[in-house]
Amino acid sequence: MHENSIDQAAGSWWRKLTDRGRVAVVAFGAFSLIAAAGPAIAGVSNPSSAEASAAAVSCTPRERADALSAEEARVTQLLAGHTTLLNQADVDSLAHVGAQPGGITYAIKPHEFASVGGMGLTFLNPNPGYTPGLPTLLFYRPAPGATPAELLDPAHKDFPYELAGWGYAGQYNPGVAPGFSQDRALHCLKPTDWFVHERSAHPGDTWQNIPVPPAEAPGHHGDAPGSTPPSAQECGCLLDMDNGVGMAHPRMWDIHFWLQPDNPSAGPAVSILNPGTPIPGFDPGVGTGFFYPEGAVTSSAASKDMNHSMHSGHQSQ
């Protein structure tokens, strides 16, 4: 499908998300960003990335580690004072991190307070465009003492939360991953570092993830754009976005970066789930909710062109 057709199919759709009596109304462009559900495999990375993309970039392993360390430095600088969330006031303060006047950033919790296994508490930045250094997703590890029931409860807050990682995500163009060739910190990324976050619904009762994939032939997982969010009828779940009950999103490109406090010189790890001690939570669905496409993947020549075509919209509180 042509990129313009994808934009037209997705259109602009309104989301209403309720948080303790506050309603944030967000107009998204051709995509929205969330996390998903399904079998957890900690630190999963693309098994074919080394051989399939060896020639895609010219970075040596040391150059890649240094570049990713620069990405970590600027993101942690952005989040200075927000790497530990002690209470609701700290959560609310994320809405204004890096925001332009009158704007919001990390004001949306796509799973409310339910923790995603291997990812944790997730925050979404609804602002348009891939902006290096201003991630679209933040991931926080919940308190170690949280019980399984508490971790799955979308209304239960498991303070304190510690920053575990971040990510970038957006419109899915089959076979063409985003590219940041001119960015000092992200230019070493390979097309096969990117994975697909499946078209999914987050029901308003559990706020977990129900993947609703588009029709595809066997052996072609990832070939379809999946450019419209699923309906309540498709997912068979509690979903009414007009009234702030749950949310849904189309298929999208996704990439996650994870802090490695035990190996800081390596820079952040790039994988679907966090490496090391797994973050507890509901099943993220590796292979269903998150997967590497089966077809060949190249990189877009200019991420700025993707920024323009992927997003149109505004947000308000």
Salt bridges, closest charged atoms under 4 A:
ASP19 OD2 - ARG22 NH2 3.32
ASP19 OD2 - LYS109 NZ 2.83
ASP66 OD1 - ARG62 NH2 3.13
GLU71 OE1 - ARG74 NE 2.83
ASP92 OD1 - ARG22 NH1 3.69
GLU150 OE2 - HIS156 NE2 3.63
ASP158 OD1 - HIS156 ND1 2.78
ASP183 OD2 - ARG74 NH2 2.70
ASP193 OD2 - ARG64 NH1 2.90
GLU198 OE2 - ARG251 NH2 2.72
GLU216 OE2 - ARG251 NH1 2.79
ASP223 OD2 - HIS220 ND1 2.59
GLU234 OE1 - ARG199 NH2 2.90
ASP254 OD2 - HIS256 NE2 3.06
